[in-house]
Amino acid sequence: MHRFRGIFVPLVTPFTAEGAVAWDALESLAREVLEEGAAGLVALGTTAEAATLDAAERRAVIDVCARACAAAGAPLIVGAGGNDTRAGVEALAELVAWPQVVAALAPVPYYTRPTEAGVVAHFAHLAAGSPVPLIVYHIPYRTGRSLSASTLRELAAVDGIAGVKYAVGGVDADAVELLADPPADFAVLAGDDAFLSPLLALGAAGGIVATALLATARYVALDNAWRTGDLAAARAIGAELARVSAAAFAEPNPTVIKGVLHAQGRIPSPAVRLPLLPAAAESVDRASAVLLDHLPAR
């Protein structure tokens, strides 16, 4: 589980104003967040608009992130899978091409809404053929399928499943139950930015946090404060970052984050691909102001 402790940063896919992937900007973002203390990178997550990338673009994104991780000696997690188990097996098999990939972030099957037993069977089938361990992406407000703490423990017992990205939109009773007695060698990673600090306080191993793109070192400081027992610092930093998260998610992810990154001069445009639309200027301005008001300068 040591590979999955700390703050993992899911990268956006920067685009030019014409809509092409801005490869140099992607490489710079990857390098910057690792230099600021991120435990590792996440490629092809929701934040990356992975659903809008074609196969060649997805492979090239992994190439860029793998190079950055190799240079920094950092692990790479890659989003893979969907609601078709057979296709998920094929997608996971391709990850063997990148030795820097230490895990795949695989979502609970969406739209079809299988039973919880079906979810366990799905992940057991994926894990049996995957070249890397799996991190279950538990995000019921996107998938339509909630999982109980008992089901998460059942998944934790499956060989080849290393953790869960826990993104249920709050701190619920199942999170409290799971973290009160976490399964051995199973990393519970916070997946909702606004609830990172409370889940770290309960004992989460770390987080996969999109807004850490905007203030990586500060999110790393929050994780370190909880881990070392500096409660005063943890509470203060957590309050700051809760404001950042609220502003960054005022519109669909990653639209505001891309707007702020563009305003900072770190990506060439705030462009996103349909069906997303760029964030309103007032949302970007508000998020930028929160960063200036509450966080130390980058």
C-alpha positions in Angstrom: 0.0 0.0 0.0 3.0 2.3 0.4 2.8 3.1 -3.3 -0.7 4.5 -2.9 -0.1 6.9 0.1 -0.2 10.7 -0.4 -1.6 13.0 -3.0 -2.0 11.7 -6.5 -2.8 14.4 -9.0 -5.1 13.7 -12.0 -3.9 15.7 -14.9 -6.1 17.7 -17.3 -5.5 17.2 -21.0 -4.5 20.7 -22.2 -5.8 21.7 -25.6 -4.8 24.4 -28.0 -7.4 27.0 -29.0 -7.9 24.9 -32.2 -8.7 21.8 -30.1 -5.5 19.8 -30.5 -3.7 18.3 -27.5 -1.1 20.7 -26.2 1.6 18.1 -25.5 4.3 20.5 -24.2 1.8 21.9 -21.7 0.8 18.4 -20.5 4.5 17.5 -19.9 5.1 20.8 -18.0 2.1 20.2 -15.8 3.2 16.6 -15.0 6.7 17.8 -14.2 5.5 20.7 -12.0 3.2 18.7 -9.7 5.8 16.1 -9.2 8.4 18.7 -8.3 5.9 20.2 -5.8 5.7 16.9 -3.9 2.8 14.9 -5.4 3.1 11.2 -4.7 2.3 10.4 -8.3 0.2 11.1 -11.3 -3.2 9.9 -12.6 -3.6 9.9 -16.4 -6.9 9.5 -18.3 -9.2 10.1 -15.4 -12.4 12.2 -15.5 -10.3 15.3 -15.1 -8.5 14.4 -18.3 -11.7 14.3 -20.4 -10.6 10.8 -21.3 -13.9 10.0 -22.9 -13.3 12.6 -25.5 -9.8 11.4 -26.5 -9.3 9.0 -29.4 -7.1 5.9 -28.9 -4.0 7.5 -30.3 -4.4 10.5 -28.0 -4.9 8.3 -25.0 -1.7 6.3 -25.7 0.2 9.5 -26.2 -1.1 10.9 -22.9 0.2 7.8 -21.1 3.6 8.2 -22.9 4.0 11.8 -21.7 3.0 11.0 -18.1 5.1 7.8 -18.0 8.2 9.8 -19.1 7.6 12.4 -16.4 7.1 9.7 -13.7 10.2 7.8 -14.9 12.3 11.0 -14.6 11.0 11.7 -11.1 10.9 8.1 -9.9 7.2 8.4 -9.2 4.3 6.0 -9.8 1.6 6.4 -12.5 -2.0 5.4 -12.2 -4.0 5.2 -15.4 -7.8 5.3 -15.8 -9.0 2.3 -17.7 -12.2 0.2 -18.0 -15.9 1.0 -18.2 -19.2 -0.8 -18.1 -18.2 -3.6 -20.5 -16.2 -6.2 -18.7 -14.7 -7.8 -21.8 -13.6 -4.5 -23.2 -12.1 -3.6 -19.8 -9.9 -6.7 -19.8 -8.6 -5.7 -23.2 -7.9 -2.1 -22.1 -6.1 -3.2 -19.0 -3.9 -5.6 -21.0 -2.5 -2.7 -23.0 -1.0 -1.1 -19.8 1.8 -3.7 -19.8 3.5 -1.4 -22.4 4.3 1.2 -19.7 6.4 -0.1 -16.7 5.8 3.2 -14.9 2.1 2.3 -14.5 1.6 0.8 -11.0 -2.2 0.6 -11.0 -5.3 1.1 -13.1 -8.2 3.3 -11.9 -11.3 1.4 -13.0 -14.8 2.7 -12.4 -17.7 0.8 -11.0 -19.8 -0.2 -14.1 -22.1 2.7 -14.9 -25.5 3.0 -16.5 -26.2 -0.8 -16.5 -26.3 -0.7 -12.7 -25.4 -4.3 -11.8 -26.0 -5.7 -8.4 -23.3 -5.3 -5.8 -22.5 -9.0 -6.4 -22.2 -8.2 -10.1 -19.8 -5.4 -9.3 -17.6 -7.8 -7.3 -17.7 -10.3 -10.2 -16.8 -7.6 -12.7 -13.7 -6.5 -10.7 -12.6 -10.0 -9.9 -12.7 -10.8 -13.7 -10.7 -7.6 -14.5 -8.2 -8.3 -11.7 -7.5 -11.8 -12.8 -6.2 -10.7 -16.2 -4.8 -7.3 -15.4 -1.0 -6.7 -15.5 -1.3 -4.1 -12.7 -3.3 -3.8 -9.5 -6.7 -2.2 -9.7 -8.1 0.8 -7.8 -11.9 0.7 -7.7 -13.3 4.1 -8.7 -16.4 4.4 -6.4 -18.4 7.4 -7.6 -22.1 6.6 -7.3 -23.4 9.9 -8.4 -21.9 9.2 -11.8 -22.4 5.5 -12.0 -25.8 5.0 -10.4 -24.4 2.1 -8.3 -23.7 2.6 -4.5 -21.4 0.1 -2.7 -21.7 -0.8 1.0 -18.7 -1.0 3.3 -19.2 -4.8 3.3 -19.0 -4.9 -0.5 -15.8 -2.8 -0.4 -14.3 -5.2 2.0 -15.2 -8.1 -0.3 -13.5 -6.2 -3.1 -10.5 -5.6 -0.9 -10.1 -9.4 -0.4 -9.9 -10.0 -4.2 -6.3 -10.6 -5.3 -5.2 -7.8 -7.5 -7.4 -5.1 -6.0 -5.3 -2.6 -4.2 -7.6 0.2 -3.2 -10.6 2.4 -3.8 -11.0 6.0 -4.9 -13.8 7.0 -2.6 -16.0 9.7 -4.1 -19.5 9.5 -2.8 -20.1 13.2 -2.4 -19.6 13.3 1.3 -18.4 11.4 4.4 -21.1 8.7 4.8 -21.6 5.9 7.3 -19.9 3.4 5.0 -16.7 5.5 4.9 -16.7 5.7 8.7 -17.2 2.0 9.0 -14.5 1.2 6.4 -11.9 3.5 7.8 -12.6 2.4 11.4 -11.0 -0.9 10.5 -9.5 -0.7 7.0 -8.6 -3.9 5.2 -5.0 -4.8 5.2 -3.0 -3.7 2.1 -6.0 -1.8 0.8 -5.7 2.0 0.2 -8.7 4.2 0.8 -8.1 7.3 -1.3 -10.3 10.4 -1.0 -11.8 11.2 -4.4 -14.0 14.2 -3.6 -11.7 17.3 -3.2 -14.0 19.0 -0.7 -13.9 15.9 1.6 -10.2 15.2 1.4 -9.4 16.6 4.8 -12.2 14.8 6.7 -11.3 11.5 5.1 -7.6 12.0 5.9 -8.6 12.7 9.5 -10.5 9.3 9.5 -7.4 7.6 8.3 -7.5 7.6 4.5 -4.2 6.8 2.8 -4.3 9.9 0.7 -6.3 11.3 -2.2 -6.7 11.6 -5.9 -7.4 15.3 -6.0 -8.0 17.4 -9.2 -7.6 20.8 -7.5 -4.1 19.8 -6.4 -3.2 20.9 -9.9 -3.7 24.5 -8.7 -1.9 24.2 -5.3 0.0 20.9 -5.2 2.4 21.8 -2.4 -0.5 22.9 -0.2 -2.4 19.7 -0.7 0.8 17.8 0.1 1.2 19.9 3.3 -2.4 19.0 4.3 -1.7 15.3 3.9 1.6 15.6 5.9 -0.1 17.5 8.7 -2.7 14.8 9.3 -0.1 12.1 9.0 2.2 13.7 11.5 -0.6 14.7 13.9 -0.2 18.4 13.5 -4.0 19.0 14.0 -3.9 22.8 14.1 -2.1 23.0 10.8 -4.3 20.2 9.3 -7.5 22.0 10.3 -6.3 25.4 9.0 -5.0 24.1 5.7 -8.1 21.9 5.3 -10.4 25.0 5.7 -8.3 26.9 3.0 -8.5 24.0 0.6 -12.2 23.5 1.1 -12.7 27.0 -0.2 -10.5 26.2 -3.2 -12.4 23.0 -4.0 -15.8 24.7 -3.8 -14.6 27.4 -6.2 -13.0 24.9 -8.6 -16.1 22.7 -8.8 -18.6 25.5 -9.3 -19.0 24.2 -12.8 -18.3 20.8 -14.3 -14.8 19.4 -13.8 -12.3 20.3 -15.2 -13.7 23.5 -16.8 -12.9 25.9 -13.9 -9.5 24.3 -13.3 -8.6 24.7 -16.9 -9.7 28.3 -16.8 -7.4 29.0 -13.8 -4.5 27.1 -15.3 -4.9 29.2 -18.5 -5.0 32.4 -16.4 -1.8 31.3 -14.7 -0.2 30.9 -18.1 0.3 27.1 -17.6 -1.8 25.9 -20.5 -2.4 27.6 -23.8 -6.2 27.8 -23.7 -9.1 27.0 -21.4 -10.6 24.8 -24.1 -12.6 21.7 -23.3 -14.2 19.3 -25.7 -18.0 18.9 -26.1 -20.2 18.1 -24.4 -18.4 20.3 -21.9 -18.3 24.1 -22.4 -15.6 26.4 -21.0 -16.4 27.8 -17.6 -17.8 31.3 -17.3 -15.3 34.0 -16.7 -16.8 34.9 -13.3 -16.3 31.3 -12.1 -12.6 31.4 -13.2 -12.1 34.8 -11.6 -13.7 33.6 -8.4 -11.5 30.5 -8.2 -8.4 32.6 -9.0 -9.3 35.1 -6.3 -9.7 32.3 -3.7 -6.3 31.0 -4.5 -4.8 34.5 -4.1 -6.7 35.2 -0.9 -6.2 31.9 1.0 -3.1 30.2 -0.3 0.6 31.1 -0.4 1.9 32.0 -3.8 3.1 29.1 -6.0 
